[in-house]
Amino acid sequence: MKRLFLCLIGVVFLATPGQASETLNPEDAAAIRGVIESQLNAFLRDDGNQAFAHASPAIQQQFGSVETFMQMVRMAYPAVYRSNQADFQAPRMVGETVIQEVIVTGEDGVSYLAVYTMEQQDDGTWRINGCSLFGVPDIAI
């Protein structure tokens, strides 16, 4: 049922006027997944320095410090901060933006769709440039 929800979200992204959606090459897809997994693991260990290192320079500048960043994640993204499970979809380009959708399940068992925007750095590495959470409805048939 969660996959149905993701399909609906995907249709919304695909239906956005003037924006094509395309998949990324396997190397970039693996690198993006690795960055997000590493940050999720850093949150679980309360390793703020490592988690903050995966944020883009703009996000780092916006929050200014590891402590401020971690406080924001704890308060606004509890399912990301303490995820028990992360189910990755295929990353893709929407217009000029690289999107990685991940269903995260928090300690309370509630799942959310985390939509990450990714930014490739000049050295070719990937960093997280934002994350939006959306409720995943429990659909019973």
WOQUICOR-V603390 format. One record per run of one state. SS is the DSSP state (h for helix, s for strand, l for the rest). FROM is the first residue (numbers start at 1). TO is the last residue. Records with the same first field share a line. If there is no record, write none. Layout:
SS = FROM-TO, FROM-TO
//
This chain:
l = 1-1, 15-20, 24-25, 45-47, 54-54, 56-56, 64-65, 77-77, 82-82, 89-91, 95-96, 107-110, 121-125, 136-141
h = 2-14, 26-44, 48-53, 57-63, 66-76, 78-81
s = 21-23, 55-55, 83-88, 92-94, 97-106, 111-120, 126-135
//
